[in-house]
Amino acid sequence: MLEIQIKYDLGKLKLPDTPQKFLPDLIQDSGLNFHTLENKAIFMLGKLPKLHRDPFDRLLIASALVKGWEIATVDRIFDQYPVQTVN
């Protein structure tokens, strides 16, 4: 949600309503689970090589590594990290 809010505030992401009003229903309706940011993932950032310049993407990678999750992405840079991806 952090990246969505920042992109929305910068005018780089158009939504039908504010993220605060729009996202909770979208998450619930999608059947996806909400993941809170954990300190383990934040500290994992310091262990990752800085191959990806986007700090939000690196945080997604760190979170996936900590949780053992796969990441759905078409970003080929993710392949340089030890994380499972779904393309």
Stockholm file with secondary structure:
# STOCKHOLM 1.0

chainA/1-87         MLEIQIKYDLGKLKLPDTPQKFLPDLIQDSGLNFHTLENKAIFMLGKLPKLHRDPFDRLLIASALVKGWEIATVDRIFDQYPVQTVN
#=GR chainA/1-87 SS CHHHHHHHHTTSSCCSSCHHHHHHHHHHHHTCCCCCCCHHHHHHGGGSCTTCCCHHHHHHHHHHHHHTCCEECCCGGGGGSSCCEEC
#=GC SS_cons        CHHHHHHHHTTSSCCSSCHHHHHHHHHHHHTCCCCCCCHHHHHHGGGSCTTCCCHHHHHHHHHHHHHTCCEECCCGGGGGSSCCEEC
//
